[in-house]
């Protein structure tokens, strides 16, 4: 993206920032770094100065624009609701054009180009999570046609810490007698990491492939347990299929009495709103409604919840770009969770589970982290 394109598309939006500072208390990166370049208003000032020709792109700008989680808490706190994240993503595209970006992103782009997933593993291994399950049906959750497609996502498919999410969700769907399938090795990355890397133009092949697979299966509905996949499909894909997050779909199945709870969950839990599900997709109540339907469960809210929820630190490709910063943000999240006194923190995002549970494990913090699909399966019982 060139300066002229940046000006045409984003100048009016960025110019609404009056540097009031309301964004400072809610920015997870500023909470850790405490410097002006880490603030949303600071990033807006950088991009505006470039557009106005007062400064040119410098390698140092990489440190600011590529250290944002994309959580959009700044927009929630902003009186004129400046969409700072859109400007940041555009700024990243400009830096990519000038080859001033974290080179770790080249490995991600290469993996997506060659292997169609972020891990760089052979894509036919996308369903390897089924190998650790009992009583897997003969079709191994891959059918030629189905009413529903469960789009698993790269993280849950390839990262062992969160493979329990697809393992749980397919059992929930089976118990609810849903006609569903997964795409196995024919599922390709949704393209979200490329958007965050400032390389959105490279995702076209992924989008076209995934859209074609939905048409081939003839599915009426595509369900995502990953909020980033869900958000990307809603924003970037063109399909006649209904797109739902897993929490929305499970809420519907509960209403239809296809999900019933035979076991109680007699514990106090708190719920963490994933940024891509909450602020970025507007889904706050579906997961809470599911939790409140589970017998015996007591839900206590975090100090900052819904629109003002604190990011876990795992968004915006930050874990790959600056793992120490990502972990420091996750530490703040863990401390907030601990203040609730809850026995379990529940979320509905595979990356949030990885970031929170992974940081707690590394820092020897006793914290039980569950995805909502796991909790629903446990409460459904045998």
Secondary structure, 3 states (H helix, E strand, C coil): CCHHHHHHHHHHHHCCCCCCCCCHHHCHHHHHHCCHHHCHHHHHHHHHHHHCCCCCCCCCHHHHHCCCCCCCHHHHHCCCCCCHHHHHHHHHHHHHHCCCCCCHHHHHHHHHHHCCCCCCCCHHHHHHHHHHCCCCCCCCCCCCCCCEEEECCHHHHHCHHHHHHHHHHHHHHHHCCCCEECCHHHCCCCCHHHHHCCCHHHHHHHHHHHHHHHHHHCCCEEEECCHHHHHHHHHHCCCCCEEEEHHHHHHHHHHCCCCCCCCCCCCEEEECCCCCCCCCCCCCHHHHHHHHCCCCCEEECCCCCHHHCCCCCCCCCHHHHCHHHHHHHHHHHHHHHHHHCCCEEEECCHHHHHHHHHHHHHCCCCCEEEEHHHHHHHHHCC
